[in-house]
Amino acid sequence: MLIYVITDRRSRPDLQPEALIDAIVASGADMIQIREKDLAGGATLALARRAVQAGGAQVYVNGLVDVALASGAAGVHLPADGVGPDEVKRTWPGRLRVGVSAHTFAQARSAAERGADFIAFGPVFDTPSKRGFGAPVGPQALETVARGVEVPVFAIGGIDAARMKIIARLPIAGVAVIAAVVGDSDMKGAVSRLREAAL
């Protein structure tokens, strides 16, 4: 079960952004998404480069293809209603892996058909950071999507160690989390607890 940690520096005012990136990298996460929508491109680029240069995890940049390319990131993560993965791959062939967020089965199927390398589907459970995307879809909808598309699916939205136990047996590639890791003072321990809950 892969652990995909999404950054949110506003939830950790006790840490400088660079220190937050270092802590997430050191947590043992498999994938990291640099998602700081209110930062200028240059500042986002600096954080992405820091994560890439640290090594140990695949790095993705939320929405900014130019920053993903300039930083040497593994890929870019696109919103459900944004530029399609096919357009990114056609413009920069072979350069980036492309993840796409989806909130409905139709969005997930469309993203897969258009060349997404993986999909983050949710919110599966209630979480403040995803309330703008509607009511939680629940584990059953997650399972339907995971079985219904031919690319890896990550669960997102309200995932913690307790809820990991609920979805761990579903045919998903992993979980995408913010609060469960970034909000924990012991990020490495938080990642370990998620892994243990998936066993």
C-alpha positions as a Markdown table, in Angstrom:
| # | Residue | x | y | z |
|---|---|---|---|---|
| 1 | Met | 0.0 | 0.0 | 0.0 |
| 2 | Leu | 1.6 | 3.2 | -1.2 |
| 3 | Ile | 1.5 | 6.3 | 1.0 |
| 4 | Tyr | 1.1 | 9.6 | -1.0 |
| 5 | Val | 1.6 | 12.6 | 1.3 |
| 6 | Ile | 0.3 | 16.0 | 0.2 |
| 7 | Thr | 2.0 | 19.1 | 1.6 |
| 8 | Asp | 0.1 | 21.8 | 3.5 |
| 9 | Arg | 2.4 | 24.3 | 5.1 |
| 10 | Arg | -0.6 | 26.3 | 6.6 |
| 11 | Ser | -1.5 | 23.4 | 8.8 |
| 12 | Arg | 2.1 | 23.5 | 10.3 |
| 13 | Pro | 2.8 | 27.1 | 11.2 |
| 14 | Asp | 5.4 | 25.8 | 13.6 |
| 15 | Leu | 7.6 | 24.7 | 10.7 |
| 16 | Gln | 9.3 | 26.7 | 8.0 |
| 17 | Pro | 8.2 | 25.4 | 4.6 |
| 18 | Glu | 11.7 | 23.9 | 4.0 |
| 19 | Ala | 11.6 | 22.1 | 7.3 |
| 20 | Leu | 8.2 | 20.7 | 6.5 |
| 21 | Ile | 9.4 | 19.3 | 3.2 |
| 22 | Asp | 12.4 | 17.8 | 5.0 |
| 23 | Ala | 10.1 | 16.1 | 7.5 |
| 24 | Ile | 7.8 | 14.7 | 4.9 |
| 25 | Val | 10.7 | 13.3 | 2.9 |
| 26 | Ala | 12.1 | 11.8 | 6.1 |
| 27 | Ser | 8.7 | 10.2 | 7.0 |
| 28 | Gly | 9.3 | 7.4 | 4.5 |
| 29 | Ala | 6.4 | 8.3 | 2.2 |
| 30 | Asp | 6.5 | 6.7 | -1.2 |
| 31 | Met | 5.2 | 9.8 | -3.0 |
| 32 | Ile | 5.0 | 13.4 | -2.2 |
| 33 | Gln | 2.8 | 16.1 | -3.8 |
| 34 | Ile | 3.8 | 19.7 | -3.5 |
| 35 | Arg | 0.5 | 21.4 | -3.1 |
| 36 | Glu | 0.8 | 25.0 | -2.0 |
| 37 | Lys | -1.7 | 26.8 | -4.2 |
| 38 | Asp | -1.2 | 30.2 | -2.7 |
| 39 | Leu | 2.6 | 30.2 | -3.3 |
| 40 | Ala | 4.2 | 31.9 | -6.3 |
| 41 | Gly | 5.7 | 29.6 | -8.9 |
| 42 | Gly | 9.3 | 30.4 | -7.8 |
| 43 | Ala | 8.7 | 29.5 | -4.2 |
| 44 | Thr | 6.9 | 26.3 | -5.2 |
| 45 | Leu | 9.8 | 25.4 | -7.5 |
| 46 | Ala | 12.2 | 25.8 | -4.6 |
| 47 | Leu | 10.2 | 23.4 | -2.5 |
| 48 | Ala | 9.8 | 20.9 | -5.3 |
| 49 | Arg | 13.5 | 20.9 | -6.0 |
| 50 | Arg | 14.3 | 20.4 | -2.4 |
| 51 | Ala | 12.0 | 17.3 | -2.2 |
| 52 | Val | 13.4 | 16.0 | -5.5 |
| 53 | Gln | 17.1 | 16.5 | -4.4 |
| 54 | Ala | 16.5 | 14.8 | -1.1 |
| 55 | Gly | 15.5 | 11.6 | -2.9 |
| 56 | Gly | 13.6 | 8.6 | -1.5 |
| 57 | Ala | 10.2 | 9.5 | -2.8 |
| 58 | Gln | 8.5 | 10.3 | -6.1 |
| 59 | Val | 7.7 | 13.9 | -6.2 |
| 60 | Tyr | 4.6 | 15.4 | -7.9 |
| 61 | Val | 3.6 | 19.1 | -8.3 |
| 62 | Asn | 0.0 | 20.1 | -8.0 |
| 63 | Gly | -1.2 | 21.7 | -11.2 |
| 64 | Leu | 2.0 | 23.4 | -12.3 |
| 65 | Val | 3.4 | 21.5 | -15.3 |
| 66 | Asp | 6.2 | 24.1 | -15.7 |
| 67 | Val | 7.3 | 23.7 | -12.1 |
| 68 | Ala | 7.2 | 19.9 | -12.3 |
| 69 | Leu | 9.4 | 20.0 | -15.4 |
| 70 | Ala | 11.9 | 22.6 | -14.0 |
| 71 | Ser | 12.2 | 20.8 | -10.7 |
| 72 | Gly | 12.9 | 17.3 | -12.1 |
| 73 | Ala | 9.8 | 16.0 | -10.4 |
| 74 | Ala | 8.4 | 12.6 | -11.4 |
| 75 | Gly | 5.1 | 14.1 | -12.4 |
| 76 | Val | 2.3 | 16.5 | -12.0 |
| 77 | His | -1.1 | 16.1 | -10.3 |
| 78 | Leu | -4.1 | 17.6 | -12.1 |
| 79 | Pro | -7.5 | 18.6 | -10.8 |
| 80 | Ala | -10.6 | 16.9 | -12.1 |
| 81 | Asp | -11.7 | 19.9 | -14.2 |
| 82 | Gly | -8.2 | 21.0 | -15.4 |
| 83 | Val | -6.0 | 20.3 | -18.3 |
| 84 | Gly | -6.3 | 16.7 | -19.4 |
| 85 | Pro | -3.5 | 14.2 | -18.9 |
| 86 | Asp | -3.5 | 13.5 | -22.7 |
| 87 | Glu | -2.7 | 17.2 | -23.3 |
| 88 | Val | 0.2 | 17.1 | -20.9 |
| 89 | Lys | 1.6 | 13.9 | -22.4 |
| 90 | Arg | 1.1 | 15.1 | -26.0 |
| 91 | Thr | 3.0 | 18.4 | -25.3 |
| 92 | Trp | 5.8 | 16.9 | -23.2 |
| 93 | Pro | 5.9 | 13.2 | -24.3 |
| 94 | Gly | 7.7 | 10.9 | -21.9 |
| 95 | Arg | 8.6 | 13.7 | -19.5 |
| 96 | Leu | 6.0 | 13.4 | -16.7 |
| 97 | Arg | 3.8 | 10.9 | -15.0 |
| 98 | Val | 0.3 | 12.4 | -14.5 |
| 99 | Gly | -2.0 | 11.9 | -11.6 |
| 100 | Val | -5.6 | 13.2 | -11.7 |
| 101 | Ser | -8.1 | 13.9 | -8.9 |
| 102 | Ala | -11.6 | 12.5 | -9.4 |
| 103 | His | -14.8 | 12.9 | -7.4 |
| 104 | Thr | -17.1 | 10.7 | -9.5 |
| 105 | Phe | -16.9 | 7.5 | -11.4 |
| 106 | Ala | -17.4 | 9.4 | -14.7 |
| 107 | Gln | -14.4 | 11.7 | -13.9 |
| 108 | Ala | -12.2 | 8.7 | -12.9 |
| 109 | Arg | -13.1 | 6.8 | -16.1 |
| 110 | Ser | -12.5 | 9.9 | -18.3 |
| 111 | Ala | -9.1 | 10.5 | -16.7 |
| 112 | Ala | -8.1 | 6.9 | -17.2 |
| 113 | Glu | -9.2 | 7.0 | -20.8 |
| 114 | Arg | -7.3 | 10.2 | -21.4 |
| 115 | Gly | -4.0 | 8.7 | -20.2 |
| 116 | Ala | -3.8 | 9.3 | -16.4 |
| 117 | Asp | -1.1 | 7.2 | -14.8 |
| 118 | Phe | -3.1 | 7.1 | -11.5 |
| 119 | Ile | -6.2 | 8.6 | -9.9 |
| 120 | Ala | -6.8 | 10.1 | -6.5 |
| 121 | Phe | -10.5 | 9.4 | -5.8 |
| 122 | Gly | -12.6 | 10.9 | -3.0 |
| 123 | Pro | -13.2 | 12.4 | -0.6 |
| 124 | Val | -13.8 | 8.9 | 0.8 |
| 125 | Phe | -14.5 | 10.1 | 4.3 |
| 126 | Asp | -15.4 | 13.6 | 5.7 |
| 127 | Thr | -12.4 | 15.9 | 5.9 |
| 128 | Pro | -12.3 | 19.8 | 6.2 |
| 129 | Ser | -9.8 | 20.1 | 3.3 |
| 130 | Lys | -12.2 | 18.3 | 0.9 |
| 131 | Arg | -15.7 | 19.6 | 1.9 |
| 132 | Gly | -15.7 | 21.9 | -1.2 |
| 133 | Phe | -15.9 | 18.7 | -3.4 |
| 134 | Gly | -19.2 | 17.5 | -1.9 |
| 135 | Ala | -20.3 | 14.8 | 0.5 |
| 136 | Pro | -17.9 | 11.9 | 1.2 |
| 137 | Val | -18.3 | 9.2 | -1.5 |
| 138 | Gly | -17.7 | 6.3 | 0.9 |
| 139 | Pro | -15.7 | 3.0 | 0.6 |
| 140 | Gln | -18.3 | 1.4 | -1.7 |
| 141 | Ala | -17.8 | 4.1 | -4.4 |
| 142 | Leu | -14.1 | 3.8 | -3.9 |
| 143 | Glu | -14.2 | 0.1 | -4.6 |
| 144 | Thr | -16.4 | 0.6 | -7.7 |
| 145 | Val | -13.9 | 3.0 | -9.1 |
| 146 | Ala | -10.9 | 0.9 | -8.2 |
| 147 | Arg | -12.5 | -2.1 | -10.0 |
| 148 | Gly | -13.8 | -0.1 | -12.9 |
| 149 | Val | -10.8 | 1.7 | -14.2 |
| 150 | Glu | -7.5 | 0.2 | -15.5 |
| 151 | Val | -5.1 | 2.5 | -13.7 |
| 152 | Pro | -4.0 | 2.6 | -10.0 |
| 153 | Val | -6.4 | 4.3 | -7.7 |
| 154 | Phe | -5.5 | 6.1 | -4.5 |
| 155 | Ala | -8.1 | 6.8 | -1.8 |
| 156 | Ile | -8.1 | 10.4 | -0.5 |
| 157 | Gly | -10.1 | 12.3 | 2.1 |
| 158 | Gly | -10.2 | 11.7 | 5.8 |
| 159 | Ile | -7.8 | 8.8 | 5.7 |
| 160 | Asp | -6.2 | 7.9 | 9.1 |
| 161 | Ala | -4.9 | 4.7 | 10.6 |
| 162 | Ala | -8.4 | 3.7 | 11.8 |
| 163 | Arg | -10.0 | 4.3 | 8.5 |
| 164 | Met | -7.2 | 2.6 | 6.7 |
| 165 | Lys | -8.4 | -0.6 | 8.2 |
| 166 | Ile | -11.7 | -0.1 | 6.5 |
| 167 | Ile | -10.3 | 0.3 | 3.0 |
| 168 | Ala | -7.1 | -1.7 | 3.2 |
| 169 | Arg | -8.7 | -4.8 | 1.6 |
| 170 | Leu | -10.0 | -2.8 | -1.4 |
| 171 | Pro | -8.1 | -3.1 | -4.7 |
| 172 | Ile | -6.5 | 0.3 | -4.3 |
| 173 | Ala | -2.8 | 1.2 | -4.9 |
| 174 | Gly | -2.6 | 3.3 | -1.8 |
| 175 | Val | -3.8 | 6.4 | 0.1 |
| 176 | Ala | -3.3 | 10.1 | -0.3 |
| 177 | Val | -3.2 | 12.0 | 3.0 |
| 178 | Ile | -2.6 | 15.4 | 4.4 |
| 179 | Ala | -3.6 | 15.7 | 8.1 |
| 180 | Ala | -2.8 | 12.0 | 9.0 |
| 181 | Val | 0.9 | 12.7 | 8.3 |
| 182 | Val | 1.5 | 16.4 | 8.0 |
| 183 | Gly | -0.6 | 17.2 | 11.0 |
| 184 | Asp | 1.3 | 14.7 | 13.2 |
| 185 | Ser | 4.3 | 15.8 | 15.2 |
| 186 | Asp | 5.9 | 12.4 | 14.4 |
| 187 | Met | 5.5 | 12.1 | 10.7 |
| 188 | Lys | 7.6 | 9.1 | 10.4 |
| 189 | Gly | 5.6 | 7.3 | 13.0 |
| 190 | Ala | 2.4 | 8.4 | 11.3 |
| 191 | Val | 3.5 | 6.8 | 8.0 |
| 192 | Ser | 4.4 | 3.6 | 9.9 |
| 193 | Arg | 1.0 | 3.5 | 11.6 |
| 194 | Leu | -0.7 | 3.8 | 8.2 |
| 195 | Arg | 1.4 | 1.0 | 6.8 |
| 196 | Glu | 0.7 | -1.2 | 9.8 |
| 197 | Ala | -3.1 | -0.5 | 9.6 |
| 198 | Ala | -3.0 | -1.8 | 6.0 |
| 199 | Leu | -1.6 | -5.2 | 6.9 |
